[in-house]
């Protein structure tokens, strides 16, 4: 039987489309309950935080500049 690390290494050699399909199938196999309801509530909470001024927003160009600085053009 293959070890998890061996499976991962083999999976990383697959083309992107096949890796995406594999991720979808693995995620579907997990019993995570109803994450849709969780994310809907989380999204609503975040919107309320922004609307109420409890969090500061960051302009997209600044976010992308930070990402570029941190990760480069990878």
C-alpha positions in Angstrom: 0.0 0.0 0.0 1.3 3.5 -0.9 2.1 5.9 1.9 0.3 9.3 2.0 3.6 11.1 1.0 4.0 8.8 -2.0 0.4 9.5 -3.1 1.0 13.2 -2.7 4.2 13.1 -4.7 2.5 11.2 -7.5 -0.6 13.5 -7.5 1.6 16.5 -7.8 3.0 15.1 -11.0 -0.5 15.1 -12.6 -1.6 17.8 -15.0 -3.5 20.7 -13.3 -6.9 19.6 -14.6 -6.4 16.1 -13.2 -5.2 17.5 -9.9 -8.3 19.7 -9.7 -10.5 16.7 -10.3 -8.7 14.8 -7.6 -9.1 17.6 -5.1 -12.8 17.8 -5.9 -13.2 14.0 -5.4 -11.3 14.0 -2.2 -13.2 17.0 -0.8 -16.5 15.3 -1.7 -15.4 12.2 0.2 -15.0 14.1 3.5 -17.8 14.3 5.9 -17.7 18.1 6.6 -21.3 18.6 7.4 -23.1 21.5 5.7 -20.3 24.0 5.1 -22.6 26.0 2.8 -24.6 27.2 5.8 -21.4 28.0 7.7 -19.9 30.0 4.9 -23.2 31.9 4.3 -23.2 33.0 8.0 -19.5 33.9 7.8 -20.0 36.0 4.7 -22.9 37.8 6.3 -20.8 38.4 9.5 -18.0 39.9 7.4 -20.3 42.1 5.5 -21.8 43.4 8.7 -18.3 44.1 10.1 -17.4 46.1 7.1 -20.7 48.0 7.0 -20.4 48.8 10.8 -16.8 50.0 10.4 -15.4 47.3 12.7 -12.8 46.3 10.1 -10.7 48.3 7.7 -10.7 47.4 4.0 -7.6 47.4 1.8 -7.8 48.5 -1.8 -7.3 45.7 -4.3 -4.2 47.2 -5.9 -2.5 47.3 -2.5 -3.5 43.6 -1.8 -2.1 42.5 -5.2 1.1 44.6 -4.6 1.6 42.8 -1.2 1.0 39.4 -2.8 3.5 40.2 -5.6 6.0 41.3 -3.1 5.5 38.3 -0.9 5.2 35.6 -3.5 6.7 37.2 -6.7 5.4 36.2 -10.1 5.2 32.5 -9.2 
